[in-house]
Amino acid sequence: MRSQEILLALNAQHDCVSCKCTAAAVPIHQERITTSPTGLRVSHSPEQRFLINMHALHNAHLIRDVLPRSLTAPTPYLQDLAASRAETQATRGF
């Protein structure tokens, strides 16, 4: 592949939650010696499902250009923002 053919660089993370990947405690090796503390080793499922954080990228506009709109369309966190704000204000005594 020639460098002129590269459109952008991105970091895609495996979607472990949706793919139900597992983590197991494994001993930590330090200077070729197995120690008593353990660390987690993730066993990824074979499903090819990945996440891209579109809000933390300096080149998100380039990613939106190459991915279909169905994958990059914003999804609202709250259905009714005004009601949520009113509820928050009521619970905090504003």
N, C-alpha and C positions, 0 to 999 in steps of 0.2 A: 504494500500500500504506500502510495506517495503521500508526503505531508500535505500536499494541496488538497487531497481528498478528505482530510479530517475536518469535520464541521465544528466540533466542540468537544470539550472534556467534561465529564460529569462523574459523580460518585453515587453509585446505586447501592443501596443496602438491601439485603435479603429480608423479606417480610416474614420474620420468624413467628410472629403472633398468628397471622392467618394460616401459615403453613404448619403450625404446631411443631416447631423445632424443639428439641429437648436439650437440656444442659445437665452435665454430670460433673460431680466433683472429682478432680484428678490431683494427684500429688504434684507439688512444684519441685522441679529439679534446679538445684543451685550448685554450680561447679561440679556437675556430673554426679551429685549426691541427691537422693530423694529425701525431701524434707517433710516434716509433719504438716505444715500448713497446706491447704488445698486451694486450687483455683477452679474456675468453671470452664469446661470445654463444651462448646455448642456442637451438636450434631444436626446439620441442616437437612431438611427434607429435600427430596429430589425435585420438588415443584419449583419451577422457574418463575417466581413472583418477586418483584423488587419494588422498593420505594425510592422516590426522589423528593427531597425537601425543596420545593419550588420557592419557598419564602427566604431561603438563606443563600441563594446563589447570585453571583454577580452576572451570570449569563443566562438567567431564567428565560429571557426573551428568545434566545436561540433554541432552547429546549422546546418552548411553546411552538416554534416554527416547524420542528421536525416531528412532534408527537401530535396525534389526533386530538381535537378539542375535547372529546369525551374523557380523555385522560388528564387534561390540564384545566378543565373548567373549575372555577372556585366552588366550593361547597359551603353553604352557610353553617356556622357553628350553632347559631340560635335562629329559630324560626321567627320569633317575634322579639326584636331587640328592644323596642319601647317597653313591652311588658316585663322583660328581664331587668331593665334598668329600674323600673318602678318598684319591682319586688326587692331588688338590692337596696334601694333607698329606704324602703319601708322597714326592712330588717335592721338597717344601720341607724335608723332614727333621723334621717335627713329631712 
